[in-house]
Amino acid sequence: MESFESIQNKLIRAISKSSDREKIFCLWRFWNNKNSNISVAEPHSFYNTEKPMTDEEVEEYFKEEEIILPDHVMKMIERGMDDVKNGRVYTEEEMDKMDEEWLK
């Protein structure tokens, strides 16, 4: 059996490519039928347990964790920042040239 996503994509492509006004209007009328439980205006949830997060859950989900790097990593970062500050860097063109030389 085809997956939901596959059928959905095929339907979208068929609608996009169709120039048959009557088929499109018929589909639209079917989709918005008053007796139908399908509505274009309001998508259905795929999960019965889907609910908005509480403020506390949002805070917990997005809280920042403190990351402590080892001293040797911090020293490498500081050395790199100092190199940038004092112009000890290469341009992209210089790096490309070095790569070419190295690959010979």
Long-range contacts (C-beta under 8 A, 24 or more apart in sequence): none
